[in-house]
Amino acid sequence: MKEIQLQLNDAGHGAFVIEDGEERLAEMAIGISGENMTVYHTEVSDKLKGQGVASQLLARMVDYVRENKLKVIPLCPFVLAQFNRHPEKYEDIWNKRWHKK
């Protein structure tokens, strides 16, 4: 498996990506503002489908958030589903105040 890289621009927008040369095989698009990281969407190429790549991107993102003492606003359906399925794993980083129930 290729290494997951974090690519961020000066405005705090970017993605956790897996690339093979010029080809982007997977990405988790994010934005960082203040103490929050918004996760917008996760996309995995057909070449990597079924290999747990989205979960690897999620794990990398969670590690980064914890290392940098951020909170997550999970707009991405995949990430939100994981947070809802395993709230005990993500309680410390989930910005629930942002979500209007």
N, C-alpha and C positions, 0 to 999 in steps of 0.2 A: 504494500500500500504506500502510495506517495504521502509525503509529509503534508500536514495541514498548515498553511501559512495564513497569517493575519495581514491583510492589506488595508491600511487606513489612510485617508487623505487628511489634509490639515483641518478640515471642517469636522472630522470625526466620523465620516461616513466611509463604509467599506464592506469587507466580507472576510469570513474565514473561507479559504479556498483550497481546493486540490487541483493542481494543474499538471498537465503532461506536455512539456514544451509550451507551445502557444495555446494549446487547447485547455479550456477550463472544464474539468470533469465534475466538479461539485462546488457549491457555494452556499453559505449561510449569510445573507445580506443583513448588515447591522448599521446602527448609528449610535454614537456615544455623545450624550449631552449632559453635562454636569455629572451627577452620580448615577445616571441611568444609561443602560444599554437597551435600545429598542431592537428587537429581532424582527425583521420584516418578512423574510421568506427563506425557505431552504429548497434547494434544487439539486438533484443528482442526475448525472448523465445515465442514459440507458446502459452504457458500458460498465457502470458500477452498481447498477440496481441489484438489490438482494444481497448486498455484501455488508450491510450494517453501516454504510457510510454516513447516512444522516445522523445516526446515533453517535458516531465518532465526532462529527462536527459539533453536535450538542455537547458532548463531553469536553471538547476543547474550549468551546465557548464558556461553559460553566467554570472550568479551571481559570480562564482568563478573568472572568467576572469576580471570582473569589479572590484571586491574587491582587486585583485592583480595587477591591472593596466597592464594587458597583452593585446595582440592582437591575433586574431584567424586566422589561416590558415586552411580554411575548405576543406580538401581533401575528407571528407566523403560526398557521394552524398546526403544523407538526410540533413545534416547541410548546404551544399552549396545551396540546393534547398530552404531551409527556408530563408537563407540570401538573395538569389535572389528574393524570393517572398515578403519579408518584409524588404527591405534594410533600411528603416527609423528606424527600431527597433535595427539594428545591426551596423549602420554606425560607431559608436564610437569604436567598437572593431574589425571590419573587416579589416584585413591586405590585402588591395587590391593591394598594391605595389608588393606583392609576386606573384600574379597571372599574368601570361603573357597573355594578351588578344589577 
